[in-house]
Amino acid sequence: MNVLPPEQRVATQLGLNARSVAATIDLLNSGATVPFIARYRKEATGQLDEVQITQIRDTHQKLLDLDKRRETVLKSIDEQGKLTTDLRQKIDAADSLTDLEDLYLPYRPKRKTRATEAIERGLEPLANLLQTQRESNLERAAQRYLNDAVPTVADALQGARDILAERISEDLDARQRIRNLFEREAIIRSVLKKGKEIEGVKFKDYFDFAEPLRRVPSHRLLALRRGETEGFLSVSISPDEEAALQRLERQFLHPNATSASREQLTLAIRDGYKRLLKPALETEFDNLSKQKADAEAIQIFATNLRQLLLSSPLGQQRVLAIDPGYRTGCKTVVLDAQGNLLTDTVLYLFMSDNQRQQAAQTLQKLVKQYDIEAIAIGNGTAGRETEEFVQGLNLDKPVFMVSEQGASVYSASEVAREEFPDRDVTVRGAVSIGRRLMDPLAELVKIDPKSIGVGQYQHDVDQNALKSSLDTVVESCVNSVGVSLNTASAYLLRYVSGLGPQLAGNIVAYRAQHGAFTSREQLKKVPRLGPKAFEQCAGFLRINGAANPLDNSAVHPERYALVERMAADAGTTVADLVRRPDMRQQIRPERYVTDAVGLPTLHDILAELEKPGRDPREQLAVFTYDARVRTVDDLHEGMVLNGVVTNITAFGAFVDIGVKQDGLVHVSQMADKYVSDPKTVVSMYQKVKVKVLEVDTARKRIALSMKI
């Protein structure tokens, strides 16, 4: 096996301290989660962050998978009786799956090929003779191998070439030479399939397209692949054919080869490249480029999702939420400060003056009766008109436009049916809009991230990799914010470190049976929630109003005794330590350093005592669209408008300017300087000012610029 252990190889690959990597892997193997390790085991890991810990986890798993494959390869070759000392050393030294598979290729059990058939017909000695390139009379040599299965000299030479073609395609040096050529010079090309001009018009830019593979951006490659998958484009990847053949000829043709041998070997080289080596490497680079494009697209999606989940919450306030609609009316709900549904109704704003007046009276009544503190309005169909109507009532309450993206998915989901079994989808959608205003994170975790609409080609990328990445983001966001133990839904609790669907459900059931939790210690009474789960989850769960103020903080229960000692040394209580800055300022953290607790943890504890249970998200601010525009028809070139970033891609950002159709700020229009990555300029839900460059009503496209 490889001389270096997996931990050392991970450290080398990632450029991290080997001791920190080994400690992290030990923690992961013991069942610790990434958020827990990053927050509560800083001394062990050398203060590695969540990104680094995730990289260690994933890289370690890849190396374990590689070692497992290595064992399989060694066993297979050994069973064939072909495992030499030299080959074993090469296989042990292989540090990538590509290198390992290249070594295994000549020994991999094959289905029948032209080469294996030729060997069965007794033509391998002729192939060996041809490979020496010294025989001048190959036809006479070939006659010795004629039989019923090989009736002619031409058949014999063809069989010999088939054997050599396979050898050439499996040669390690040859594969690496052509692989290097693919890396440097491969061109990805696409052409329109015959008769698909009209159906495939959305792929018009790729009807006759060519670009160096190493330079094609991820969004373009995914667009090409989508066009291919949908049957409109034919896509290929290859370098210049003559350049590839010249490299192979330089490797395999001897300077002193006989003319007859040279002719036959040249034919074998060309056949080996065109029929075997080129298709294999085209598939390899197709997969590699797809993996790279997937990774970039998934990273964009993950970044957008993180920003969306951590967007500003209104907090626990009484909210009136409206899901607007023209003909079917505006579904309206009232939620208490915990997000519970109190009442629902339908308001008709656009049918008649009488109904509009009734709607006004109903809204005024609901706002007064339930002491409403804020109003949420969905930003979809009729959203701007509904906002204008509500603002015109002068209710003296802040009005927020809330994204409806994914609300319909939640409305029809099993989660929504469990929460509101006796309400229809329209009421559930309005509730979701109101709850999104109060706490975007708590509500959005109920929706499949792919349905939230902040990705790029999310249905084209590797779905397992996408799910893994997005689940990691959700888990990270939930634990960085913390979760209210007494109000969180089972769906939110499942993302807390150390929990999952089963334990989350058990917590909610216990809460329903025994009432609100009064301490974190009570968690130990929840069925099946053992010591390990308690260790992992307790620090991320908050109990507002608990007798022990630390139960509403990010201080882990394993450090309560330490905080109590700090308070005792200061001659006060833990509660006073939280309330009084002068007391906290007396604490010298270096006095409490031990083998298990270092300064990083101590500084975290003191920061938490300063603002226990603080929400890391920014405070929500009211945003208003320009009153001059409600539809695309209201737009004209040169207008400067307020907007909200709703999605970020590799080629720019989409901005909601209040006309139901988001406009695109291309990356070239984001700043007066060159921008390579839109994420360095804008973030999700950022408020921006944009100028209208172009309005294409027919194609429903709006071009915007941030260069104002």
N, C-alpha and C positions, 0 to 999 in steps of 0.2 A: 504494500500500500504506500501512498504518498508519505514521504518522510515527515513532513510537517503535519501536526494535528489540525483539524478543521478550524479551531479557534485562532490558531496562528495565521492560517491562510486568510481567514476573514479579516483579521487585523491588518494584514499586508495589503489585501485588496482595497480596503476602505481607508487605509492610512490612519488607523486609530491605535491607541495604546493597547498592547496585547493583554495586559492585566485587566483593563476596563472591559475589553471584549469578552474575556473569559468569565468575568463576574456577571456580565449581562446575560451571557448564554446560560450560566448556572441558574440565574433568577428566572429566566424564561422557561427553562426545563423544569423548574420547581412549581410552575403554574402561575407565576407573576405576570401581570399584564403590562403592556407598554406604558400606559398612563401612570400606573402605580410605581413602576421602576423609575420613570422620569421624575416623579414628584417626591417619592419617599425613600429612594435608595441612591441618592446623589453621591454619598461617600463611596459606595461600592463601585459605582460606574465612572467616577471621576467627572460627575455632572454632565453626562451625555444627555442630549435632548431627545424628544420623541422621534424626530426624523432619523437621528443616528441609531437609536435603539431599533427602530423599524428596519433600517438598512441592515443592521447586524442580524436580526431575526431572519430576514428574507435571504440574505447572502449565505448564512449558515445553512438554511434549508436547501438551497441550491447545491451547496457543496456536499451535503449529505446525500442528496439525490445523485450527484455525480459519482460519489464513492460507491453507492449502491449499483449504479450502472457499470462501474469499473469491475466490481466483483462478478457481475453477470458475464461481462465480456471475457474476463480471465477464465472463468469456469468453462465457457463455451469453447474457447480456443484450446484449453487444456484437454477437454474431452475429445477433441479432434486429434490430439497427439501432436499439435503444432506449436505449443507454447515454449519458445526458447528463452534463455536467460535475457538475451538482448531485447526481445519483444516484450517480456515482462517489465523490464526496466523502462522501456518507452511508454508502456501503458500506465505504469505507476506514476510516471512524470507528467502525463497528460493533464493539463490544468483547465481544459474546457471540454464541453461535450462534443464540439466540432472536431477537436484533435483526437479525442477518444474514438469517435465513429470513423474517422479517416483510417486509424490504425486497425480497426475491426473490419473494415469494408472487405478486404480480400478473404476474410475467414467467415464472414456472415453467411449462414445457410441461405442458398438462393433457390428461387424457382428456376425452372429451365430457362436458360438464355441461349443465344446463338453460340456463345463461347463454350458453355457446358455441353451443348449438343456436339460441337466440333471435337471436344475432348473425348466424349463417348465414342465418337467415330474414329478415334485413334490418331488425331491430327496434331496433338500437342508437340511431338518431336519435330514436326515440320515447322510449327510456330517457333520453336526454340532455335531451329536452324536459321529461319528467316531473321530472327532477332540478332543473330551474330553478325549479320550483314556482310558475310564473307563469300557466300555461295553465288557463283556467277550464272549457273544453269539451274534455275529454280524449277523449270518445267520438268527437267529430267529427275530432279530430286523429288518432286511431287508425285511422280509416277509410282514411286515405291509405296505410296499410301492409298492407292486406288483399291476399292473393293465395292461390294454391292451398295454400301451406304455412301460411298464416295466414287461415283462413276467416272468423273472427268478430272483433268488437271485443274481446270477452272474451279471446280467444286472444292478441290483440295486446297488451292491457294486462298479461296474465299474463306474456308473454315479456319485456316491459319491466321488470316487477317482478323477474323472475328475474335480469336483468342487474344491476339495482340491488342486489338482495340479495347478489350475489357481490361487487360493489364495496364494499358496506358491510362485509362480512365480511373483506375484504382491506385495508381502510383502516387505516393505521398508528395513527392516534390512537384509532380505535374499538377496535382490538385491545388497545391499552395501557390504555384506560379499563376495559374489561371484565376484562382481566388483573389490574388493580389490585383490582377488585371481588372476583375469585376469591381473590386473596391475602388480602384482609381478611375476607371474609364467606362463603367457600365452605363448604358443609356436606357431609360424607361420610355417606352413608346406605346401610344394607343392610337387605334384607328377605329372608325365607325364600322359597325357590322352592316352588311348590305341590307338595304331596305328599312333601316331603323332611323332615318333622318328626322321624321316627324315625331315619332314616339320618344326618341331620345334627345329632344331639343334642349333639355335642361343641361345636357352634357356637351353642348355645342363647342365649348372651349377645348374639348379633348377629342374632337373628331379626327384630327391629324396633329398629334402632339408628340413632342420629344424633349427630354430634359435629362441632364446627368443625374443619375440616381442619388449620388451623394449630396446633391444640392436641393432635391425636391422637398418642399416643406410638408409637414405631416398632413395638413388639411387637404393639400392637393393630391397627395398619394391616396388618402382615404376616399377622396372624390373619384379618383381613377378606379379604385377597387370597387366602389359602389356601382359605377357605370358598368364594370365588367360583370359583377354579380347580377345586376338587373338585366343583363343580356344585350346591352347597347354598344359596348366597347370590347375590342380585343386588345389585351395588354401584354407586352413582352419586355424582358430585361436581358440585355446582352451587351458586351463590348464589341469592338470591331473584330469581325471574324478572322480576317487575315492576320491581325496582330496576335490573336490567340494561337493560330496555327503556326506562326513563325516561332513563337516561344516553345511550342511543343516540338517542332522540328529541330530547333537548336539543341533541345535536350536529348532527343532520341535518335537523330540521324548521325551516324559516325562520319567523320570527314573522309575516311577511306572506304566507305561502303561501296559495294559493287552497284552498277547501274540498275541491275535487275532487283537487288535487295532494296535499293533506295526507292524504286518505283512502288514496290509492294508495301514497304513500310510507310511511305507517304500516304498511300491509300488507307492504311490502317489508322494512322494518326488522324486523318480527316474524319474517318468514320467514328473513331473513338471520341473525338471532340463533339461532332454534330449529333451523334445518336445517344451518347452516354454522358460525357462530362459536362457539356453545355446545359442540357436539360436538368441535370442534377444540381449544378451550381445556380441555374436560374431559379429553381425551386428554393434553394437555400437562401438566395438573396431576396427572393420574393418574401419568404418568411421573416428574414431579418429586418427588411425594410418595413414590413407590416408591424412587427413587434416594436420597432422604434417609433413608428407613427402612432401606434396604439399607446405606447408609454407617454408620448408627448400629449396626446389628446386626453388621456386619463389624468395626467398631471394638471392640465388646464381645468378639467372638470372638477378635480379634487380641490384645487385652489379656489375656484368659484364657489363650490359647495361650502367650504370652510367659511368663507366670507359671508355667504348667505346665512348659514346657521348661526353665526356669531353677530348678525346684524342687530341693531339696537332694539331692545324690548321696551314696551310701554310700562310693563310691570303689572302688579295686581291692582287693577282699577276696574270699575264697572263700565262695561262697554256695550254700546248699541252697534250692531254690525248689519250691513246691508249688502246683499248680493244683487246687483242691479239687473233689470231686464225690461225690455219694451213691452211686448205683448203679454208675456206671462207675469208681469209685475215684478216688484223688487222684494225678494225674500228678506225679511227683517227679523233679527233675533236680539234678545237682551241677555247678556251674560253677567254673572256676579264676578267679584274680584278674583275668584278661584277658577273662572272659566266655565262654571256650571250654567246650563241653559235654564233661564227663568220663564221666558215666554217667547212665542214667535207669531208672526203675522205676515200678510202680504200687502204691500202698498202699490197702488197703481198711479204712476206719475204722468203717464203719456197717453192715456185713453180719452179722458174728458176733463174739463175744468172742474166739474163737481167731484170727480174722484181725486183729482189733484188736491183740492181743498180738504177733502176728507183725510188724505194722506198727511197733509201738513198738521192737521189737528191731532191725528194719531201719534205722529212723531213727537209733537210738543208734549202730549200726555205721557208718553213712555219715558221721555227724558226727565220729566218732573217726578213721575211716580217711582221710578227706580233710581233716582238721583244719579243719572248717567254722568260719567266723568270724561268720556271720549267717544268719538264716533268713527267707525271703520267702514270704508266703502271699497268694494272690489273694483279693480281697475280694468275690467273687461267691458263687454258690450253695455252701453248706456251709463258707464261709470262716470264720465265727465259731466253728463247732463244731471245725473243724480247728485253729484258733488255740488253743482251749481244750485240745484234746488235746496239742498240741505243748508248750504251757506246762506242762501237768501232768507232762511227762517230766523237768522240771528239768534241761534240757541245758546250762544256764548260757551260753546264747547269745542275743543280742538277736533278738527276733522282730518283723518288720515286716509290717503289712497293706499290700498294694500294689494300686492300682487296676488292674482288668482291662479297663477301657474301651479297646476297639480291639484287644485282644490276639487275638481270633478273626480279625479282618481281617488282621493280620500273619501269623497262622498259615497262612492259605490263600493268601498273596500270592506273587508270583514271587520277591520278595526272600527270603522264608523258604524257598522251594523250592531256591533257589540255595545258601543257607547250609546247609540240612539236607535234601539230596535223598533220603536213606535213612531219614528219620524222619517219623512221621505228624503231623497237625496238633496233636494233644494234647501231644506232646512239645515242638513248636515254641512252643506257647502257654506252657508252663511255663518254657521258656528265656527268653521275652520278659518274663515276670514277674520272674525273677531279674535279668535285665539292666536292667530299669527301676529296680530298687532300686539297682544299682551306679551307673548313669548314665542318668537319665531322658532327657536330651537325645539321647544317642547312639542310644537305642533308639526313641524316639518319632518321630525323623525318618524312620523306615522306614514309618510309617503315614500314610495320607492324613489330614491334619488334620481333615477333616470327620467322620472316623470316631472321633475321640477323645472327642467328646461334651461339649465345653466351649463350644458355641455356642448361638445362639438363632435358630431358623428358618433354619438354615444351608442347607437345601435349597430355600428359597424366594427367597433373594437372588440377585443377579446372580452367576453362577458364575465368570465370568472375573474380575470385580472381587474376589471372595472369594479365588480362587486366587492372584491377584497379591498381595493383602494378606498372606495367610498365608505365601506363599513369602518375602516380604520379612521377616516376623517370624522364620521359621526361619533364614534367612540371617543376620539380625542376631544371634540367640541363639548360633548356632554360632560366629560369629566373635568375639563378645564373650567367650565362654568359652575359645576356642582348641581345637585338635584335636591329639591325639597322632598324629604322622605314622606311627609304627610299629605302632599298634594299631587305628587308625580303619578302619571299613569303607568300601567304595567309596561306599555310600549316604550316609554322613556327610561324606565328603570332597567330594562333589559340591556341598555348600552352602558350602564354603570360598571366600572371595573369589577371583575369577579362574579358578576351576576349573569343573567341570561334569561330567556323566556320563562323557564321553570321557576327559578328563585324570585324573579320579578313578580310573577303571578302569585307565589306564596306570600310575598310581602304585602301585596294589595289585599289578599284574602285575610291575612292576619290583622291588617289594619281595619278591615271591615268588621271583623269579629270582635276585636279587643279595643277598638278606638285608636286615636292618634298616638303615635310613638312619643314618649316623653324623654327618652334617652337613646343614644346609640347602643348602649348595652342591651336594650330590649331586642335588638336584631338577632341576638343569639338564641332567642326563643322561637324565631321563625323556623318552621319545619324545613329540614335539609340544609339550612344555612350554617355550615360548619365553621371551624376556626380559620381555615384558609380563605373561604369566601368572605368572612368578616374582615380579615386582615386586608383583603384587596378592595373591598367596597366602602368600609366605614368612613374613611377620610373624605370621600366624595359625596356623602349624603349629609344634608343639612336639616336640623330641627329648629325651626324658628320658635323662640320663646322657651327653649329648654332651660331647666334649672341650672345646668352647667353650660355657661356660654361657649365653651369649647365645642359643644355638640352642634353649634351653628357656625362652625369655622372649618377651615381646611387643615387644622391641626389634627394629626392622627391620634386615635385613642392610645396607641403605644407610647405616645409622648406626653400624655396628660400628667403623669407623675413628675416629669421634668418641669412642666409649666407650674405645677403646684409648688415644686421646690423653689422655682424662681420667685413666685409670689411670697412664699414663706421667708425667703432670704431678704425680700424687700419689706417685710413686716406688713403684708397686706393679703388680700384674697385675690383669687383669679378674676373675679368679677371686677374688682377695683383696678386690677392690672389692665383690663380691657378698657375701662372707663377713663383712666387717668394717664395721660401722656407723661407726666412728671415721674410717675412710678416706673414706667417702661424705660425711660431714659436712664434710670439708675442701673439697669441690668447690663452687665458686661458679659457678652456671649462667650468669650474665650474661657470664662470660669467653668462653663458647663460642657466643655469638649471632653468626649470620652472615646474609647475605641469604636463604639457603635454610632456615636453622634458627633458630627463635625460642624464646622462653621456654616457650610451651605444650608444644612437643615435648621440650625439655630437662627440664621438670618430669616429663613422662610417662616419660622414660628413667630419671631418678633414682628415681621411684616403682617402676619395674619392677626396678631393681637391688636395691631393698630386699626385694622378694618376687618373684623371677623365676618366671614360669609360674603365678602364683597363680590359684586358681579363684575367680571372683567370687560363686559361689553359697554360700548359707548351709550350715552344717554340719547334717547329718541328726540328728534326735532321735527316740527311740522314742516312739510314741504308743499308748495303750491305750484301748479302748472300755470302757464301763461293763459290768461282768460280769453285771448284772441283766437285761440285754436282749439278745436274739438275733433275735427276730422282732417283727413289728408287734404281735402279740398280747401281748407283754410290756410294751407302752407304756401309760401312763395319764397323763391330764392333770396337769400340775404337776411332773412329773419333770424334774430338771436333769441333763443329760448332757454328756459330752464329744463333740465332733464335729469333722469336717474339711470345709472348704468344697470342694465338687467342681465347682461351676459357678456363674457369676455372670451374671445377666441384667439387663435394664433395670428389672424389677419386683422384684428380690430376689436371694437366693442360696440355692442348694441345698446341704444339709449332710448328710453321711454320719454317722449316729449308730450304725452297726453292725447295722442290721436289714434290709439288702438293698434297702430302699426309702428313697431320700433324702427328707428333709423340706425344706420351703420356709420360709425366713425372709423374709417379705414386707418390702419396703423400709420399711413403716411400723413394723415390729417390730425394726429394726436398732439403734436408739438412742433415747434419751429426747428427742432433738431431731429436727427435720425433716431428712430425708436425701433429697436429690434424685438422687444417683448412688450406687448400692451399692458401686461400685469405690472410693469414698473411705473406706469403712468396712472392707471385707474384701478379701482377695486369695486367689487360688487356693491350695488346700492349707493355708490358715491353720487353726490349731487354735483352736476356739471352744467356749465353754460355751453351751448353749441350753436353753430350757425348752419342754416339750411343751404346746402350747395346745389342739390338737384332733387326734384320730385318726379318719379316715374309712376304715375297713377295706374297705368295699365298693368305694370309688373309689380305693383305694390312695393316699390322700393324708395327709400328716402336716404339720400346721401348727406351726411353731416360733417362738420369740422369743429374741432376744438381750438383751431387757430383763429382767435377773434381779435 
